[in-house]
């Protein structure tokens, strides 16, 4: 069986791990909130524009355009050329 010191160390490690998990959960929630806000801003900015204008205005290379077209083609029928 563990000694009193070992139990105390384990309790401290457990408390530290719980604090770390709480910190990560908070950071994750903040990141998701920021991503959702960015998505909403981009949806407002891009609504009603043809895909070709979005592609030219937002992406710099041909490869990125092709990749973007492929992703959007499979993601949502509302984003078409």
Beta strands, then each sheet from edge to edge (+ up, - down):
end
